[in-house]
Amino acid sequence: MSPTDSTLTLALPPDTGDEADLRFLRSAPRHLVGRSAVTEVLITDWRRLGPDAFRLGAQWPRGHHFYAPIAGAWYDPLLAAESLRQASVLVGQTYYGAPADHRFTITELEFEIVPGSILLGSRPAELHLEAAATDVRRARNTLTTLTLEADLLRDGDFAGAGRLTLHASAPVRPAAREGGAYPPLPDPVPPEIVGRRDERDVVLGFPRTAAARRGLTWDLRIDPGHPVLFDHPTDEVPGMVLLEAARQAVQAACAPYRVLPVELRSAFHAPLDLTSPCRITAIRLPAQDATEDAAVRVTAWQSGRIAFDSLVVASLCD
């Protein structure tokens, strides 16, 4: 995912020695978090607390148009994943010298959420990310890899934790296929099956062959015109698209119950091309008893190889 405003400069917020509380008054500059739309920026403020220690603020809207509340009660846990992604891009650029025109891709991502700490309230949720950068790697004095580990706090209470590894690479020519020919989108599965209201937000499509339609198998719907999942031109499928595919696959596997992902562990093994078919599969793992959360393994395959796999643990809401 490539930031778009590579020519902008940044007036950094002061690194206050007294560790003053974060502010939630305005969004971070969009190019610092790899977003084109200001409305999609979650990070509001940040501080450096030590050589590799940081505190960042993120505000979660109560009614995000894509990451909508779950069952009308909880914030969408994928907001935690997007907050980690934005925080990693910001830290990489601001403190480790990653060029703003580099593209940033996720190679590993995991998080866990405390359901009681992400309930909707009367105001947008304001979260503190207490973060540490580890496994920082460079090539020719330029950042190539950074892992950000963070605890998420809401009103001082532990709300969850996450770990994201980000890869930074040299810029590529703007997507040659932008505005060009993409393969036709497969027909979407009914939105209600995957927890969506609008079929434009459905990333799982019916496989083209009858044989492939048996079981929990779908074709990935790659829509470069989607305003959130494809916020700016890119030459590969963004990681957040695959996380959304994993969440929708879990929802389909657990139907008719509504699911709340509480733990997710994902590995991105290879870039996914925009023009080649991608197959999504899900396997629900056996539970020890009826009260246990559901565990589902989701994989993405392209050109005969596995490109992504994720283990998702989800609570059944209703």
Beta strands, then each sheet from edge to edge (+ up, - down):
strand 1: 43-50
strand 2: 53-60
strand 3: 103-113
strand 4: 125-139
strand 5: 142-154
strand 6: 157-169
strand 7: 204-205
strand 8: 217-220
strand 9: 259-268
strand 10: 279-284
strand 11: 294-302
strand 12: 305-316
sheet 1: 1+ 2- 4+ 5- 6+ 3- 9+ 12- 11+ 10- 8+ 7-
end
